[in-house]
Amino acid sequence: MLDAWVHGWAISRSTAAPVRIRGGYRIDVGLPGHQVRYVLPSYDSDLVDGLGQPDTWLKICGLVTLKAHWQAQPPEYLMTTELTVTPLAVAPSYELTSAQRGSTVEVAVTAADGSVAARGKAALTGEAAVFDQIETSPQHRRRGLGRSVMAALSATAQYAGATTGVLVATEDGRRLYSALGWTLESPVTAAVSRG
């Protein structure tokens, strides 16, 4: 599932394709503060200790303690689910729209004033749909909008041929996705080097 997540993340974020390296993947992101990302299925001290250029990010499956030049980020969680179509409803005074652009599905929920209340996307890669950037604006939380976005993404991805959902969640996201039936596959250590 980590392979699917790496490729889907790159599609979702419009980066260069992941490059297979010994022990994992390298993604050249090229953004200020996020030049390159390494994604590893397990800790490889020889590889990790040789990294550390400014704005290098790590994602490593498992809980790992890294050397001092790495700034640990809050824990994350690799999760999966079998995609199913569930009844889709959105709270009154909101409108949900969905669109597929190439290999990416995008869903947005707009409020009556036209502002984006919640959104998310899923990148299609083989039989997997990689869910990414699922967000609900603070003033619109606790109204089921996150669930609506997830249901719409799941349905659209399934109709496009995906059978499995994959994502890396924050702690808050993990609670929502667990409630929706997603399974925790692995904790993920996230860190950044500022050089």
N, C-alpha and C positions, 0 to 999 in steps of 0.2 A: 504493500500500500504506500510505502514511502516513495517508491519510484513514481507512482501515479501522482502523488502530491507534488513532488518536485517538478514534474513536467506540467501539471495543471497550474501550479503557482506561476511558472514562467509565462504560460499563455495568458493567464489572468492579468498579470502585471506588465505584459508586453515587453519582456526582457529578451535577451538572447536566449537561445535554447540551452538547456543544461548540458554540461560537458562531463562525461564520465571520467572520474579520477580514481586512483587507488583508494578504496575505502568509502567512496560516496560520489558526490556531485559538486561541481563548481558552477555557479551562475554569475555571469558578468552583468551586474545590475546597472552600474554607471550613473547612479544618482548621488547628489551631494549627501554625505552622511551614510551612504549605503553603496559603496563601490562594487563589492563582490560578496557573494554568499556561498558558504560551504554547508552542505547538508549531508550528514553522516548517519548511517544506521546504528553505529556504535562508536564509542570513544576510541580514537587512534592517536595515542600520545605523540608518536613520531610526526604524524601529519599536523596535528593541532599545534604542537610546540614550534613547528617551522613557519606557522602563519603569524600574522600580527600587523600587517600593513594597516595604516589608518583606514577606518570605515569598512573593515572586514567583519562580516556577520557570520555566526555559527548557529546551526540547528543540529543538535545531536540527540538521537533517541536514547532515553535513559537519563537518570539524574547523575550529573557529573560535576565535580569540583575542578575548576580550571585555574591556571596560574594567574597571578595578580594583574597582568596587563589586559586581561579579559574582564569587561564589565558585565556581570551577570544581569540578565533581564528576568522579569517575573516568569515562573514556570508556565509551560504550554503543554498541550496534550494532543497527540495524534489520535483521531477518532474515525470510525467508519460506521456505515449503516447500509443495509439493503434498501434500495430506493423503492418506495411505494407511492401510489397516488392516494392522497388523503383528501377529504372534503376541504375545499378552500373557501374561507370566508374572511372578510376584512371588516373591521369595526365601522359602524356608520360614520359618515362624514370623511371617510378616507377612500382613495381610489388606488387600486393596484394595477400596474402595467408590467408586461413581460415582453422581452424581445431577445431574439437570438441573432448575434452578429458573428458569423464564421463559427469558430469553436467556443464562443463564449455566450452564456445566457445571462441576461441582466434583468433584475426585478427591482421595481421601485414602488413605494407606497407614498402617495402625496396626500397632504392635509388639505382641508377646504381652502386655505389661503394660497395653495400652490407650492408650498415648501415641501422638501423631501423629508418625510417622517421616518422612513426606514428604507434600507436598500441592501442589495447583496448581488453577488454574481457567482456563477459556476463555470469552470472551464472543462470542456469535454475532451477526454484523452482516453481513447480506447473504450473500454466498458466502464470507466470511472468518470465521475463528475466531481471535480475538486471545488468545493465551496470556499469562497474567499470574500473578505471585506463585508461581512454581515454586520450591519450597524443599525441601531435605532437611536434617533436623536433623543437627548435626555428628557425633553419636555413631552415626548410621546411614548415613554416607556410604560410598562404595566398595562398595555391595552391589547396584547396579543399580536402586535405587528411583526415581531421577530418570528413568531410561529407561522404567520401568513407568508412572510418572505421565504422561509425554509420550505413550506409546502409548495409554493409556486415554483421554486427552483427545482425541487425534487420531481414534480410532475413534468416540467418542461424538459429536464435532463433525461428522464425516463422515456419520454416520447421521442427524444433524439437518439435513443439506443443505449443509454447508460444503465447499468444495473446496480452499481455500488457508489455510494457517496463517501468522500474522503475530505477531511479538513484538519487543520491544526488550530486548536481553540485556546483562548485565554481562560483564566479561572472562571470569570463570569460566564463566558460562552459555554464552558464545559457543563455548567449547571443546566442551562437551557437545552443543550444538545442531548444530555443524558435523559432529561425529561421527555425528549422527543424520540427516545429509543436508540440513540447512537451509542456505540460501544467504544470504551477506552482501549486503545491498542498499546500505547506507550506514553509515559511522560516524555517531554522534550526539554532539553536544556538549551536555552537561547542566550547568546552573549555577543558582545560587539567589542572590537579593538579600536581604540582611538589613536593608536600608534605611540 
